């Protein structure tokens, strides 16, 4: 008796499934029949959207290239524009297919407000990154300094900027830190600030000539801007020479070491005294 009941229930389930399947198929068929033109229009719109997105992306890419924007940044902006165009056309295509767009847009808006409140810091970095990309206060390869951070810029992303120290360590700074702060941009070259002490008895004209020869022979020293050589200060036991050549950012540390070594070697060879600090002490016999 139980077996017969079970078989009856199974047969009823199969009949229900069989009835549901044709009904669902009929609904799908009726939908395509009733909305055939709308679906065709939506497909055409999506095709047009893809074409427009490619055209807009190529146009913006050429414009960014003419403005000398970095290639990674240009590609990122082009992809974002393409996605915006395709998304806009996609919403229009859904409307053509009979989908209610107003609730969809309202839902996207509510979700966007919630996401923006939850990601204020992230969005702040994004807006600051776009500001840096378009206003270009600095570019990749330049040496910059802000409060608490300095280095050569190696990467500019939407959310952060990466800088390289002279010890090859990296500093990753959130982009919002650059907005509203004092920024010192050295560009692609830096000026060395070197000093060398010589005795007061030294012929300064000869000393200046030797230092200029050293700078001209150093391949890291730039010809333009021309290096500056002069007197920096008059110390108690020596005259401090100011030596300020210009070098590329990546040559800042090695050029300094090479110039100092050449100065010591040639000054010794030319008998130019580099005096050590000294004091004359006079002892008075105060005993009766």
C-alpha positions in Angstrom: 0.0 0.0 0.0 2.9 2.3 0.8 4.6 1.4 -2.4 1.5 2.3 -4.4 1.1 5.7 -2.7 4.8 6.4 -3.3 4.4 5.6 -7.0 1.3 7.8 -7.2 3.2 10.8 -5.7 6.1 10.2 -8.1 3.8 10.2 -11.0 2.1 13.4 -9.9 5.6 15.1 -9.5 6.5 14.0 -13.0 3.3 15.3 -14.4 3.8 18.6 -12.6 7.4 18.9 -13.9 6.2 18.0 -17.3 3.5 20.7 -17.1 5.9 23.3 -15.8 8.6 22.7 -18.4 6.3 23.4 -21.4 4.8 26.3 -19.6 8.2 27.9 -19.0 9.2 27.1 -22.6 6.0 28.8 -23.8 6.7 31.9 -21.7 10.2 32.2 -23.1 8.9 31.8 -26.6 6.1 34.3 -26.1 8.6 36.7 -24.6 10.9 36.5 -27.6 7.9 36.8 -30.0 6.4 39.8 -28.1 9.8 41.6 -27.6 11.7 40.4 -30.7 12.2 43.9 -32.1 13.2 45.3 -28.6 15.8 42.5 -28.2 17.1 43.1 -31.7 17.3 46.8 -31.0 19.2 46.1 -27.7 21.7 43.9 -29.5 22.2 46.6 -32.1 22.7 49.2 -29.3 25.3 47.0 -27.6 27.2 46.6 -30.9 27.0 50.4 -31.4 28.2 50.9 -27.8 31.2 48.7 -28.3 32.1 50.7 -31.5 31.6 54.0 -29.7 33.7 52.8 -26.7 36.6 51.9 -29.0 36.4 55.1 -30.8 36.2 57.2 -27.6 39.1 55.2 -26.1 41.3 55.7 -29.2 40.5 59.4 -29.2 41.3 59.9 -25.5 44.5 57.8 -25.9 45.7 60.0 -28.7 44.9 63.1 -26.6 46.7 61.8 -23.6 49.7 60.8 -25.7 49.9 64.3 -27.1 49.8 65.6 -23.5 52.8 63.3 -22.7 51.0 61.3 -20.0 52.6 58.1 -18.9 51.5 55.0 -20.8 50.2 53.0 -17.8 48.1 56.0 -16.7 46.8 56.5 -20.2 45.8 52.9 -20.5 44.0 53.0 -17.2 42.0 56.1 -18.2 41.1 54.7 -21.6 39.8 51.5 -20.0 37.7 53.5 -17.5 36.2 55.5 -20.3 35.4 52.4 -22.3 33.7 50.8 -19.3 31.6 53.9 -18.7 30.4 54.1 -22.3 29.6 50.4 -22.4 27.8 50.6 -19.1 25.7 53.5 -20.2 24.7 51.8 -23.5 24.0 48.6 -21.5 21.5 50.4 -19.3 19.8 51.7 -22.5 19.7 48.2 -24.0 18.1 46.8 -20.9 15.4 49.5 -21.2 14.7 48.5 -24.7 14.3 44.9 -23.6 11.5 45.9 -21.2 13.6 45.9 -18.0 12.5 48.7 -15.5 15.5 51.0 -15.5 14.3 53.4 -12.8 14.4 50.9 -9.9 17.8 49.7 -11.2 19.3 53.2 -11.3 17.8 53.9 -7.9 19.4 50.7 -6.5 22.7 51.6 -8.0 22.5 55.1 -6.5 21.8 53.8 -3.0 24.5 51.2 -3.3 26.9 53.9 -4.5 26.1 56.2 -1.6 26.7 53.3 0.9 29.9 52.4 -0.8 31.2 56.0 -0.8 30.5 56.3 2.9 32.3 53.1 3.6 35.3 54.0 1.4 35.9 57.7 2.1 39.7 57.3 2.4 39.8 55.1 -0.8 37.7 57.6 -2.8 39.8 60.5 -1.4 42.9 58.7 -2.8 41.2 58.2 -6.1 40.2 61.8 -6.5 43.7 62.9 -5.5 45.2 60.4 -8.0 43.1 61.8 -10.8 44.1 65.4 -9.8 47.8 64.4 -9.9 47.3 62.7 -13.3 45.7 65.6 -15.0 47.4 68.6 -13.2 50.8 66.8 -13.3 52.6 68.5 -10.4 55.2 65.8 -10.9 55.9 62.9 -13.3 57.7 59.6 -13.3 61.5 60.0 -13.0 61.4 63.3 -11.1 62.7 63.7 -7.6 60.2 65.2 -5.2 59.9 65.9 -1.5 56.9 66.4 0.7 56.5 66.5 4.5 58.0 63.3 5.8 58.7 61.6 2.5 61.1 62.1 -0.4 62.5 60.2 -3.4 62.4 59.6 -7.1 59.0 58.9 -8.5 58.8 55.5 -10.1 55.0 54.9 -10.4 51.8 57.0 -10.3 48.7 55.0 -9.7 45.1 56.0 -9.0 45.4 55.4 -5.3 49.1 55.8 -4.4 52.5 57.0 -5.7 55.7 55.1 -5.3 59.0 56.8 -4.7 62.5 55.3 -4.7 65.1 56.3 -2.1 68.9 56.4 -2.8 69.3 53.2 -0.7 66.8 51.5 -3.2 64.1 51.3 -0.6 60.6 52.2 -1.8 58.1 54.6 -0.2 54.4 54.2 -1.1 52.5 57.4 -0.3 48.6 57.6 -0.5 47.7 60.2 -3.1 45.6 62.3 -0.8 48.8 63.2 1.1 50.0 65.2 -1.9 46.8 67.4 -2.1 47.1 70.6 -0.1 50.7 69.9 1.0 53.9 71.8 0.2 55.6 69.8 -2.6 59.3 70.3 -3.5 59.9 69.1 -7.1 63.6 68.8 -8.0 62.8 67.6 -11.5 65.1 65.1 -13.2 68.4 66.8 -12.0 69.8 67.7 -8.6 72.5 70.1 -7.4 75.3 68.7 -5.2 76.3 70.9 -2.3 79.9 70.0 -1.6 82.6 71.8 0.3 86.4 71.5 0.5 88.7 73.4 2.9 92.1 74.8 1.8 94.7 76.7 3.7 94.7 80.5 3.7 98.1 80.4 2.0 96.8 78.5 -1.0 96.5 80.2 -4.4 92.7 80.3 -4.8 92.8 80.8 -8.6 94.8 77.6 -9.0 92.4 75.8 -6.5 89.4 76.9 -8.5 91.0 75.8 -11.8 91.7 72.3 -10.4 88.2 71.9 -9.1 86.7 73.0 -12.4 88.9 70.5 -14.3 87.7 67.8 -11.9 84.1 68.6 -12.6 84.6 68.8 -16.4 86.3 65.4 -16.4 83.5 63.7 -14.4 81.0 62.1 -16.8 78.2 62.5 -14.2 78.4 66.3 -14.0 76.1 68.1 -16.4 77.4 70.8 -18.7 74.2 72.7 -18.4 73.4 74.2 -15.9 77.0 75.1 -15.4 78.6 74.1 -12.1 79.2 76.7 -9.4 82.6 77.0 -7.7 83.4 79.8 -5.2 84.1 80.6 -1.6 81.5 79.3 0.9 82.9 80.5 4.2 86.0 81.8 5.9 86.7 79.4 8.8 89.2 79.8 11.6 91.9 77.6 10.0 90.7 77.2 6.4 88.8 78.7 3.5 85.7 76.6 2.6 85.3 76.2 -1.1 81.7 75.8 -2.4 81.4 73.1 -5.1 77.9 72.9 -6.6 77.6 70.8 -9.8 74.4 69.5 -11.4 73.9 65.8 -11.9 71.0 63.5 -12.8 68.9 62.2 -10.0 70.3 58.6 -10.3 73.9 60.0 -10.2 73.5 62.0 -7.0 75.2 59.7 -4.6 78.0 58.2 -6.8 79.0 61.6 -8.3 79.4 63.0 -4.8 81.8 60.2 -3.8 83.8 60.4 -7.0 84.2 64.2 -6.9 85.4 64.1 -3.2 87.9 61.4 -4.0 89.3 63.2 -7.0 89.7 66.5 -5.0 91.7 64.8 -2.2 94.0 62.9 -4.7 94.7 65.9 -6.9 95.1 68.4 -4.0 97.7 66.1 -2.5 99.4 65.7 -5.8 99.5 69.5 -6.3 100.6 70.1 -2.7 97.4 72.1 -1.9 97.0 71.9 1.8 93.7 70.8 3.3 94.3 71.9 6.9 92.8 70.1 9.9 91.2 72.3 12.6 93.8 73.5 15.1 94.2 75.9 17.9 97.2 77.6 19.3 97.4 77.3 23.1 99.7 79.6 25.1 100.5 78.6 28.7 101.4 81.4 31.1 103.6 80.8 34.1 101.3 82.0 36.9 103.5 80.7 39.7 105.3 83.3 41.8 
